[in-house]
Amino acid sequence: MMNVRRLALLRELKIRGTLADVAAALNFSPSSVSQQLTLLEREAGVELLRKTGRRVQLTPQAEILIEHTAELLKTLEIAEADIAASLTTVTGTVRLAVFQSAALALMPGALTAMQAAYPDVRIEMIQCEPETALHETWARDFDMVIAEQYPGHAPAHYPELDRTKLTTDAIRLAAPPASLDGITSVDDAKYMPWVMEPRGAASRHWAEQACRQAGFEPDVRFETADLQAQIRLVESGNAVAFMPDLVWSGKETTCQLLQLPSDPIRTIFTSVRLASAHRPAILAFRSVLGKTAELVGQQSRMELPDLEP
């Protein structure tokens, strides 16, 4: 009988592409991964890997095994969730990937609420860009992801992941204080330096398109994924930026926050694998996140200054 852990390694090779990437993801040495896959070949009785230069290529028989392994891992995950659901206490670990503004606005309150209501659940959080986090959740590196969707920019679709809307927030133009430059619209910002996230991020793609639809190419002088750094650049009069409302949760700012003509909205959602969606710890955490997001949204609307039209 073939070893399940070795089958999972073969699937990881399909996902990651190289033995070195599999080793790095699982904290193994490349030689250890290679040895385990060699043992799997013996168990299967067929060739699974072929060397092509410095890389290895999966054989058709390996592809068949990977397809069955995905179903096997899904069945095992459902079984684990069923066992957890049979217990009277909600326990276990939820490995979470989350992007920065959600981590800052939602996680402190959600973690406090989880500790009070479900003290036997352990939440492990890693900050990760949504596009990467969705893939890694599908690959089983995380149990849940908090991700975002900008208008007209759908994230990658993974059929094994579900999707539950968490909240929405408006996207606005953040400009320096009125005393510094007097910007009152996107058109006024066309000659200003801009700060945006690095290329490849959904927010960057959306921001560039929004500027182009307004009739200009933005002068992106500053690139950073750290929204707190972006805010400091705007507040000091060195840049303008598009900012979602969630970043202002619990924070005062001297920035002007200007409504955009199309009133764009960002959607924030959670995704988990369908096989584990009914695990009690995940259900509990999603419920707590939903209540936290609702409370944060109410507070943000109360704290935001009167917006310029």
Secondary structure, 3 states (H helix, E strand, C coil): CCCHHHHHHHHHHHHHCCHHHHHHHHCCCHHHHHHHHHHHHHHHCCCCEEEECCEEEECHHHHHHHHHHHHHHHHHHHHHHHHHHHCCCCCEEEEEEECHHHHHHCHHHHHHHHHHHCCCEEEEEEECCHHHHHHHHHCCCCCEEEEEEECCECCCCCCCECCEEEEEEEEEEEECCHHHHCCCCCHHHCCCEEEECCCCCHHHHHHHHHHHHCCCCCEEEEECCCHHHHHHHHHCCCCEEEEEHHHHCCCCCCCEEECCCCCCEEEEEEEEEHHHCCCHHHHHHHHHHHHHHHHHHHHHHHHCCCCEC
